[in-house]
């Protein structure tokens, strides 16, 4: 007969939480107060235009706030399907692409399920693997920080991976896979290959959506947080074969996209020219930052095909980041990735923000050198 014991402390409650959860850490991005130049999260520096905000204020008056939204926002789903050249049944719209990342874990990963990830990769994918107790195989990058395509092909074949995740362009490196490389991995994989294209608008390479007809195991993940500048609205979406979409919907929570968010996304999609112009501006912006970094003594820059760039300097990353914060500029320290110890990441900002970052970096590096010589 089972012996019943009562819960007598908070520690007893915590003991009820799965070890796979307790062993993880929270996803927290440090954001010191009073930062004037925030370039650490790959956000767009452009807010919605005032006239579009005014249009959305009028939309608010028409929304029935007492009614649940549809489980899938029908009009937005149709608009995104038209944009991608697929049927609406091939689209899942979500509360940010991160929500879909957790859906993948629920749908594909049992304890011990083989999963393959390249390194380095956005940390949330590894977290999901660990939360689900999947058997994770990580493939180190090449010396130039590109994904090791041959190594990934070998890994998916050897492990029989049920789920493999790629990202192109990749966060955190900015490096992109050629479409032929993605196809090689998809063709070799006995399971699903998720291609995270969060930064696809900045990339000249074709989208993996083109592979889906021949390789139905390919699923493409997108976000409206970056090029569209809707990080605060939380819109992500998946493109996959309709039968796969129907099954994945069974693993999702309902009502994840609210009525105002849907209308905001639709309003921005109607202004395709605005998004295209902002992408062009950000491409110019990051190019200017990269070229300026290359002129600084001792600074090494990794080529990028995204709206951000990673770099190293003669100064250690921790004190350099702290010094930039003291000068009102926030960038990301990439030391949490073993391959990127010593690297900082900065995203494209406005011209004024870029100028402030570069000036703060020069002052920090040159004053550090001068202090060292004194």
C-alpha positions as CSV (number, residue, x, y, z in Angstrom):
1,X,0.0,0.0,0.0
2,X,1.4,3.4,-1.0
3,X,2.3,5.7,1.9
4,X,0.9,9.1,1.5
5,X,2.9,12.1,2.7
6,X,1.8,15.7,2.7
7,X,3.6,18.6,1.1
8,X,5.0,20.6,3.9
9,X,7.4,23.1,2.3
10,X,8.2,24.9,-0.9
11,X,11.1,22.5,-1.4
12,X,8.6,19.6,-1.5
13,X,6.8,21.4,-4.3
14,X,10.0,22.1,-6.2
15,X,10.8,18.4,-5.9
16,X,7.7,17.6,-7.9
17,X,9.1,19.5,-10.9
18,X,10.8,17.3,-13.4
19,X,14.6,17.2,-13.1
20,X,14.9,18.1,-16.8
21,X,13.2,21.4,-16.0
22,X,15.1,22.1,-12.7
23,X,18.4,21.5,-14.4
24,X,17.8,24.3,-16.9
25,X,18.1,28.0,-16.5
26,X,15.7,30.8,-17.3
27,X,16.1,32.6,-20.7
28,X,17.0,36.1,-19.6
29,X,18.5,38.9,-21.6
30,X,20.2,41.5,-19.5
31,X,18.9,45.0,-20.2
32,X,20.5,47.6,-17.9
33,X,18.3,50.6,-17.3
34,X,18.9,54.0,-19.0
35,X,20.6,52.5,-22.1
36,X,20.5,55.0,-24.9
37,X,21.7,52.7,-27.7
38,X,20.2,49.2,-27.6
39,X,21.8,46.9,-30.2
40,X,21.9,43.5,-28.4
41,X,18.7,41.6,-29.6
42,X,18.8,41.9,-33.4
43,X,15.7,44.0,-33.3
44,X,14.7,46.5,-36.0
45,X,15.5,50.1,-35.0
46,X,12.3,51.2,-36.8
47,X,9.0,51.5,-35.0
48,X,5.7,51.4,-36.9
49,X,5.0,54.7,-38.7
50,X,2.7,57.1,-36.9
51,X,0.0,56.8,-39.6
52,X,-0.1,53.0,-39.3
53,X,-0.4,53.3,-35.5
54,X,-3.3,55.7,-36.0
55,X,-4.9,53.2,-38.3
56,X,-4.5,50.5,-35.7
57,X,-6.1,52.7,-33.0
58,X,-9.2,52.8,-35.2
59,X,-9.0,49.0,-35.5
60,X,-9.1,48.7,-31.7
61,X,-12.6,50.2,-31.6
62,X,-13.9,47.5,-34.0
63,X,-12.5,44.5,-32.0
64,X,-14.9,42.5,-29.9
65,X,-12.6,42.0,-26.9
66,X,-15.1,39.7,-25.2
67,X,-14.8,37.1,-28.0
68,X,-12.0,34.6,-28.4
69,X,-9.9,34.8,-31.6
70,X,-9.9,32.0,-34.0
71,X,-7.5,29.2,-33.2
72,X,-5.7,30.2,-36.4
73,X,-6.1,33.8,-37.5
74,X,-7.7,33.1,-40.8
75,X,-7.0,36.3,-42.7
76,X,-3.4,36.4,-41.6
77,X,-2.9,32.8,-42.5
78,X,-4.2,33.5,-46.0
79,X,-2.0,36.6,-46.4
80,X,1.1,34.7,-45.3
81,X,0.3,31.8,-47.6
82,X,0.0,34.2,-50.5
83,X,3.3,35.7,-49.6
84,X,5.0,32.3,-49.5
85,X,3.2,30.8,-52.5
86,X,1.6,28.0,-50.6
87,X,-1.9,27.0,-49.5
88,X,-3.2,28.4,-46.2
89,X,-3.3,24.8,-45.0
90,X,0.5,24.9,-45.1
91,X,0.7,27.7,-42.5
92,X,0.6,27.7,-38.7
93,X,0.6,31.2,-37.2
94,X,2.0,31.4,-33.7
95,X,2.8,33.7,-30.8
96,X,6.3,34.2,-32.0
97,X,8.5,31.5,-33.6
98,X,9.6,30.5,-30.1
99,X,6.2,29.1,-29.4
100,X,6.6,26.8,-32.4
101,X,10.0,25.7,-31.1
102,X,8.3,24.3,-28.0
103,X,5.6,22.8,-30.2
104,X,8.3,20.8,-32.0
105,X,9.5,19.4,-28.7
106,X,6.0,18.3,-27.8
107,X,5.3,16.8,-31.2
108,X,8.6,15.1,-32.1
109,X,10.6,14.4,-28.9
110,X,10.1,11.6,-26.5
111,X,12.8,10.8,-23.9
112,X,15.7,9.3,-25.8
113,X,14.5,10.5,-29.2
114,X,17.6,11.3,-31.4
115,X,17.9,15.0,-32.3
116,X,20.7,16.7,-34.2
117,X,21.7,20.4,-33.9
118,X,24.7,22.3,-35.4
119,X,26.8,24.5,-33.1
120,X,26.6,27.3,-32.3
121,X,22.8,27.7,-32.7
122,X,20.1,29.8,-31.0
123,X,20.1,28.3,-27.5
124,X,16.4,27.7,-27.2
125,X,16.6,24.6,-29.5
126,X,19.0,22.9,-27.1
127,X,16.9,23.9,-24.2
128,X,13.9,22.2,-25.7
129,X,15.9,19.1,-26.4
130,X,17.0,18.9,-22.8
131,X,13.5,19.6,-21.4
132,X,12.1,16.7,-23.4
133,X,15.1,14.4,-22.4
134,X,15.9,13.9,-26.1
135,X,19.3,12.3,-27.0
136,X,21.1,15.3,-28.5
137,X,23.9,15.2,-31.0
138,X,25.7,18.5,-31.6
139,X,27.9,19.0,-34.7
140,X,30.7,21.6,-34.2
141,X,31.2,24.3,-36.9
142,X,34.0,24.6,-39.4
143,X,36.9,26.9,-38.6
144,X,35.2,29.8,-40.4
145,X,32.0,29.3,-38.2
146,X,30.0,27.9,-41.1
147,X,27.9,24.8,-40.4
148,X,29.7,21.6,-41.1
149,X,27.3,20.2,-43.8
150,X,29.2,16.9,-44.2
151,X,29.3,16.5,-40.5
152,X,25.5,17.1,-40.2
153,X,24.8,14.6,-43.0
154,X,26.8,12.0,-41.2
155,X,25.1,12.8,-37.8
156,X,21.6,12.5,-39.1
157,X,22.3,9.2,-40.8
158,X,24.3,7.7,-37.9
159,X,21.8,8.7,-35.2
160,X,18.6,8.3,-37.2
161,X,17.6,11.8,-36.0
162,X,13.9,12.4,-35.8
163,X,14.4,16.1,-35.6
164,X,17.2,18.3,-37.0
165,X,17.2,22.1,-36.8
166,X,19.2,24.4,-39.1
167,X,19.2,28.2,-39.2
168,X,20.1,30.2,-42.2
169,X,21.3,32.9,-41.7
170,X,22.3,31.6,-38.4
171,X,21.9,33.3,-35.1
172,X,24.4,33.8,-33.5
173,X,27.0,33.8,-36.3
174,X,25.3,35.5,-39.2
175,X,26.6,32.8,-41.6
176,X,24.1,31.3,-44.1
177,X,23.8,27.9,-45.7
178,X,23.6,27.5,-49.4
179,X,20.3,26.0,-50.5
180,X,22.1,23.0,-51.9
181,X,23.6,22.4,-48.5
182,X,20.2,22.4,-46.8
183,X,18.9,20.0,-49.5
184,X,21.8,17.6,-48.8
185,X,20.9,17.4,-45.2
186,X,17.2,17.1,-45.8
187,X,17.8,14.3,-48.4
188,X,20.0,12.4,-45.9
189,X,17.7,12.8,-42.9
190,X,15.3,10.1,-41.9
191,X,13.3,12.6,-39.9
192,X,12.1,16.2,-39.9
193,X,14.4,19.1,-40.8
194,X,13.3,22.5,-39.4
195,X,14.9,25.4,-41.2
196,X,14.8,28.6,-39.1
197,X,14.7,31.5,-41.5
198,X,14.3,34.3,-39.0
199,X,16.7,36.5,-41.0
200,X,15.7,35.4,-44.5
201,X,14.8,38.9,-45.7
202,X,18.5,39.9,-45.4
203,X,19.8,36.9,-47.2
204,X,20.5,36.6,-51.0
205,X,20.1,32.8,-50.9
206,X,16.8,31.2,-51.8
207,X,14.4,30.0,-49.2
208,X,14.1,26.4,-48.1
209,X,10.4,26.7,-48.9
210,X,11.5,25.8,-52.5
211,X,12.6,22.4,-51.2
212,X,9.3,21.3,-49.6
213,X,7.7,19.7,-52.7
214,X,10.6,17.3,-53.3
215,X,11.5,17.0,-49.6
216,X,8.3,16.9,-47.5
217,X,10.4,16.5,-44.3
218,X,11.4,20.1,-44.6
219,X,9.6,22.7,-42.5
220,X,10.4,26.4,-42.6
221,X,10.2,28.6,-39.5
222,X,9.7,32.4,-39.9
223,X,9.2,35.5,-37.7
224,X,7.9,39.0,-38.1
225,X,10.1,40.2,-35.3
226,X,13.2,41.1,-37.3
227,X,12.7,42.6,-40.8
228,X,9.1,43.5,-40.1
229,X,9.9,45.2,-36.8
230,X,7.1,43.4,-34.9
231,X,9.2,42.0,-32.0
232,X,6.7,43.5,-29.6
233,X,3.7,41.9,-31.3
234,X,5.0,38.3,-31.2
235,X,4.2,36.8,-34.6
236,X,5.9,33.7,-36.0
237,X,4.8,31.2,-38.5
238,X,5.6,27.8,-39.9
239,X,5.4,26.6,-43.5
240,X,5.0,22.8,-43.8
241,X,3.1,20.2,-45.8
242,X,-0.7,20.4,-44.9
243,X,-0.9,16.9,-43.4
244,X,2.0,17.8,-41.1
245,X,0.4,21.1,-40.1
246,X,-2.8,19.2,-39.2
247,X,-0.9,17.0,-36.8
248,X,1.2,19.7,-35.3
249,X,-2.0,21.7,-34.5
250,X,-2.9,18.9,-32.1
251,X,0.2,19.8,-29.9
252,X,-0.5,23.5,-29.8
253,X,-2.4,25.6,-27.2
254,X,-5.4,27.3,-28.8
255,X,-6.0,31.1,-29.2
256,X,-2.3,32.0,-29.2
257,X,-2.7,35.0,-31.6
258,X,-4.9,37.8,-30.4
259,X,-7.2,39.9,-32.7
260,X,-5.1,43.1,-32.5
261,X,-1.9,41.3,-33.3
262,X,-3.5,39.8,-36.4
263,X,-4.7,43.1,-37.6
264,X,-1.3,44.7,-36.9
265,X,0.5,42.0,-39.0
266,X,-2.1,42.3,-41.8
267,X,-1.6,46.1,-41.9
268,X,2.1,45.7,-42.2
269,X,1.9,43.1,-44.9
270,X,-0.3,45.5,-46.9
271,X,2.7,47.8,-46.9
272,X,5.2,45.6,-48.5
273,X,7.1,48.5,-49.9
274,X,7.7,49.9,-46.4
275,X,9.2,46.5,-45.3
276,X,11.4,46.2,-48.4
277,X,12.7,49.7,-47.9
278,X,13.5,49.1,-44.3
279,X,15.3,45.9,-45.2
280,X,17.4,47.8,-47.7
281,X,18.2,50.4,-45.1
282,X,19.3,47.8,-42.6
283,X,21.5,46.0,-45.2
284,X,23.2,49.3,-45.8
285,X,23.4,49.9,-42.1
286,X,25.1,46.6,-41.2
287,X,27.5,46.9,-44.2
288,X,28.6,50.3,-42.9
289,X,29.1,48.9,-39.4
290,X,31.1,45.9,-40.8
291,X,33.3,48.1,-42.9
292,X,34.0,50.5,-40.0
293,X,34.9,47.6,-37.7
294,X,37.4,46.3,-40.3
295,X,39.3,49.5,-40.1
296,X,39.9,49.2,-36.4
297,X,43.3,47.8,-35.3
298,X,43.0,44.2,-34.0
299,X,39.3,43.9,-34.6
300,X,38.3,40.6,-36.4
301,X,34.9,40.4,-38.1
302,X,32.9,37.3,-39.2
303,X,31.2,37.8,-42.5
304,X,27.4,38.1,-42.1
305,X,24.2,37.7,-44.2
306,X,21.9,39.0,-41.5
307,X,21.2,42.3,-39.7
308,X,23.9,41.7,-37.1
309,X,27.6,40.9,-37.0
310,X,29.9,39.2,-34.5
311,X,33.4,40.4,-33.9
312,X,36.4,40.1,-31.6
313,X,38.8,42.8,-30.4
314,X,42.2,42.7,-28.5
315,X,40.2,43.5,-25.4
316,X,38.4,40.7,-23.5
317,X,34.6,40.6,-24.1
318,X,33.4,41.0,-20.6
319,X,35.2,44.3,-19.7
320,X,34.6,45.6,-23.2
321,X,30.8,45.0,-22.9
322,X,30.8,46.7,-19.5
323,X,32.7,49.7,-20.8
324,X,30.3,50.1,-23.7
325,X,27.4,49.9,-21.2
326,X,29.0,52.7,-19.2
327,X,29.1,54.7,-22.5
328,X,25.3,54.1,-23.0
329,X,25.7,51.3,-25.6
330,X,24.4,47.8,-25.2
331,X,25.7,44.9,-27.3
332,X,25.6,41.1,-26.8
333,X,28.4,39.1,-25.2
334,X,28.5,35.7,-27.0
335,X,30.6,34.0,-24.4
336,X,27.7,31.6,-23.5
337,X,28.5,29.7,-26.7
338,X,31.8,27.8,-26.3
339,X,32.9,28.5,-29.9
340,X,32.2,32.2,-29.5
341,X,34.1,33.0,-26.4
342,X,35.6,36.5,-26.8
343,X,33.0,37.6,-29.4
344,X,30.5,40.4,-29.2
345,X,27.4,40.8,-31.4
346,X,25.9,44.0,-32.5
347,X,22.9,44.5,-34.7
348,X,22.3,47.2,-37.3
349,X,20.7,50.4,-35.8
350,X,19.9,53.8,-37.1
351,X,22.7,55.9,-38.5
352,X,22.9,57.7,-35.1
353,X,22.9,54.5,-33.1
354,X,25.7,53.0,-35.3
355,X,27.8,56.1,-34.9
356,X,27.4,56.1,-31.2
357,X,28.4,52.4,-31.0
358,X,31.4,52.8,-33.2
359,X,32.5,55.9,-31.3
360,X,32.1,54.2,-27.9
361,X,34.0,51.1,-29.2
362,X,36.9,53.3,-30.5
363,X,37.1,55.2,-27.2
364,X,37.1,52.1,-25.2
365,X,39.7,50.3,-27.2
366,X,42.0,53.2,-27.7
367,X,41.8,54.4,-24.1
368,X,42.5,50.8,-23.0
369,X,45.6,50.7,-25.2
370,X,46.7,54.1,-23.9
371,X,46.1,53.1,-20.3
372,X,48.1,49.9,-20.9
373,X,51.0,51.9,-22.3
374,X,51.1,54.4,-19.5
